[in-house]
Amino acid sequence: MPQRLIQWLVQLVQSYFFLILLALGAGLLLPDSAIIFAPFATLLLQIIFFLTSLKLNPTEIFRTVRNTKMLVAANVFMLLLLPSVVYLLAQWIVPEFSIALMLLAAMPTGMTAPLLSEVIGGKTDVALVLTLTTSLLAPFTIPFVIGIFASTAVTVSGVTMFWSLVKVIVIPFVLAQGVRSFFQKHIQKTAFTFKPISLLLLGMLIAGVVAKQSHVILTNLDQTLLTLVIILFCFISLLLVAGYFVAYWRPWNDRTAVSICMTFMNFTLAIYLAGLYFSDPNVLLATVLVVFPWAIMLLPFRFVVRKYLCK
């Protein structure tokens, strides 16, 4: 019994659901304590990206995928066309959440996408390449998209946002590759610690940025929470469907990988940007709550892929 309890506790600590709820609760209910993490948001995200990048080998990743047409099409659609279309449609349907949805759509692929793609049946190497390329292009595309559609909603210039993204994405990636070249064996031995450390840092990041707007969020929570969750479930569902048709000429497993990469965006980066540069609390709340449809919709999509698409 004690062993099962320990296993359950370990699984709970490594659960996105548990971590998000705990961090969100701390930021909303204990803002005076959680606010101590807010000044370290950049550092926390840099460490998360550094630990994730330690597991990436760009040379091996690019060697496995040679379909340039698909990669270019997927990157252009995911980073430029998708956020543009999402913003314009949201302005028509749910204007109060248009900036939040646009920010989520503009995010690069999340670092867990290769694993999720493997679980679903998509090509892992395609997911790896898209994770790498979208992350390295994001410092250029995110300020560009926000500058076109939401320049009045942010508190800084596009140049400032660009350098912030370089600091939290490019610099940790370059440092990680340097460390990999000297300590690859040590990294392989300690890689199992990267996820729990990253989750702990993510919790601190969420608690800190939520604490800064806890009063505003709590004031409007009863009015917006249910509506926002429903919208996010619809948003994630539409991304899964649309993503499957981006590379329509490719086999089903390539298309599935693209769909996963487009849908399971880097919400950690979105939370960071929402807390740092957007004054609208709906933007921050959406970037935090998206983790729930983000995790739940994986199961029905897996069923559809295995039941219909792979045949």
N, C-alpha and C positions, 0 to 999 in steps of 0.2 A: 504493500500500500504506500509506504513512504516513497519508494522508487517511482511509482506511477504519479504521485503528487509532484515530485520533483520534475518529472518529464512534462507534466501538464504546465507547471510554472515556467519551465524553459520555453515551451511553445507559446505560452501567453506573452512572455516578455518579448519574443521575436515576432509577435503578431502586429501587423500594421493597424488593424482595428483597435486593439487594446492601446497601442502607443498613441494613436491619434486622439482617441477619447480621453486618455489620461492627460495628454498635453493640452488639449482643448479645454478640458475642465480646469486644469491648473491656471491657464491663461485667463479664463473667464471668471473663475471664482476666487482665485488667489493672485490677482494682478500685481499687488504690491511686492509679492515674493517672486513671481515669474518674470517681472520686468527686468530683473538683474541679468537675464540672458539676452535682452534686446541689443545692447551695444556690441555683442559678439556675433551677430547674425552672419556677417561676412566671413569671419574666421571659421565658424561652424560649418558653413557651406563649403568653404575651401577644403576643409579636412574631409568632408563627405566625398567630394569630387576626387580628391587625392587618393583616398582608399579605393574608390571604385575604379579609377584609372590604373591602379597598380595591377589590376587583373586583365587589362587590355594590351594586346600586342598588335599595333597597327600593321606591321609588315605581314604577319600571318593572316590578319583579317582581310586585307585588301587582296591577298594572293588567292583567296578562296572564291571571290566573286568577281567576274569579269564582264558582267552585263551592264555596261555604262549607261545605256539608254534607260534602263529601269531605275538605276540609282539616281540619275539626274532628274527623271520625271518624279520620282518619289520625294526627293529633297525639295524641288520647286513647289510641288503641290503641298507638302506638309508645312513648309516654313513660310510660304508666301501666299499661295492661292487659298489654302484652307482658312487661315485666320481672316482673310479678307471677306470670303464668302460667309463665314460664321458671323462676323460683325454685321454685315449688311442684312442678313436674314434675322438676326437677333434684334436689330434696330426696328424691324418691322413687327416682330412677334412679341419679344420681351425686352423692350428698350432699357429697362432698369438693370438688366443683367448682361447687356451687350458687351461691355468692356471686359467683364469677368470672363465670359465665354471666349472672347477674342484673345485674351491673354493666355488662357489654357490652350487654345488651338495653336498659338504661336510658339509653344514650348517645343524643345527638341525631344527626341525619344528618350524615355526613361531607361536607366541603366539595368533595370530588371527585364527589359523587353526580350533579350535573347533567351533567357530562361523561360519566360512565358510562351514565347514562340515555339520552343521545344516541347513544352507541355501540350500545346494545342495541336502541333503537327506541322508547323511552318518551318521554313529553312532557317536554322540558327545562324548560318554564316551571313545571310542577307540581313537578319536583324542586327548582328554585330556591326556590319558596315554602316547601316543606317543610324545606329546608336552613335557611332563615332563621327560620321559626317555631319549629322544634324547638330550634334553638340558643339562641334568646332565652328560651324557656320552660324550658330545661334547669336553670338555677339554682334554679328552684322545684320541679321534679319529681324531680330526682335525690336531693336530701336527703330529700324526702318518702318516696320508695320505699325508700331505704336505711334510713331511720328505722323503717319498718314491719317490714322483713324482716331487716335486718342491722345493727341499732344496736350490738350487742355486738361486731361484727367491726371497727368503725372506732374510731380513737383520738381523735376529736373530736366535738363536738356538731353537730347539723344546721344550726344557725345559722352556725357557723364554716365549714362546708362551703359553705353558701349564699353567704357573702361571698367565699370563694375562687373560686367559679364566676362570681360577678359580676365579680371582678377579671380573670379570664382570658377571659371571653366578652363581657360587656356593655360594659365600659369600652373594650377595644380596638375593638369594633364602633362605638361612638359616636365615638371619636377618628378612626377610619378614615373615617366618613361626613363628619366635619368637614374632614378633609384632602381628601377627594374634591371637596368643593364649591369648593375654591380651586385645586387642582392637578390637575384631571381630565386635561388634555392630557399633563402630565408623567407621570402614572400610566400612561396608555396606552402611552407610549414605553418605560417601564421595567418593564412588567408581566411581560415574559419572564424577568426575574431573580427573580421571587417564588418560583417553584417550587424552583429549586436552593437558594435561601437557606433556604426553609422545610424542605427535606429535610435540609440540614446541621444546622439547629437541632433538628429532630426526632431526628437521630442523637445529638446531644449530650444531649438530654433522656433518651432511652432508656438510653444508656450510664451516665448519672448515677444514675438510679433503680434500674437493675439492679445497679450496683456496691454499693449499700447492702445488698442481700440476696444477694450473689453466693455467699457461703459456704453459706447455707441452700439456695439453688437447686441448686448443684453437688452437694450432699450427696444430694438427692432426684431429681436429673435422670434417672438411669437408670430409676427406678421410674415416673415420672409423664409423661415427655416423649411417648412414643408414644401412651399412653392419652389424654393431653390433646389431641394433634393430631387423633386420630380423632374425639374428642368435638366438637372445634371444626368439623371438616368436616361432621359431622352437624348441628350447630347452625346453621351458615351455610346448608346445604341446606334445612333446615326453615323458616328465615326467608324464603328466596326463595319457597317455596311458599305459606306463610301470608300473606306480604305481598301476593301477587297477589289474594287474596280479601278483603282489607280493604275495598276500594272495589268490591265485586262488581257493583254496578249501573252502573259506568262502562265506557267503551270500553277495549279491551285496552291501548292505549298509556298511558292514565292509570293503569291497574292495574299495568302494568310499571314505571312511574316510582315508584309507591308501594312496590312490592316492592324496587326498588333502594335507595330512601331508607331503608327499614326495615332492610335487610340490611347495607348498607355504612355502618356507623355510624362515628362519630368516634373511632377507636381511639386517636388521639393524646391526647384528653382522658381516655380510660379509663386509659392508661398513667400520665398525670399523677396522677390520683386514686388509682390503685392504689399507686403509689410513695410518695405523700404520706400516705395515711390508712389503708391496710390492712396489717396485719402478716403475713397469710397469704401466703407466697411464691407459692402457686398462682394467686392473683388477679393478681399482677404478670405471671407467666409467661404466663397465658392472654391478657392484653391485648396482649402482645408477639407471641405466636405466631399470633394470629387473623389477622394480615396474610397468612399463606400461603393458607388456604382463602378468605380475603377476595378474593385476587387470582385464584386458580386457578378458583374456581367461577363466575366471570364468563363464561368461555368456554362451558361446557355450557349455562348459562342463556340465553346469546345464541343458541345453536343451537336450543333449545326454542322460544324466542320467535319466531324467524324461520321455523322449520319448521312449527309448529303454531298458536301463539297468535295471530299477526297475521292468520291466515286466518279 
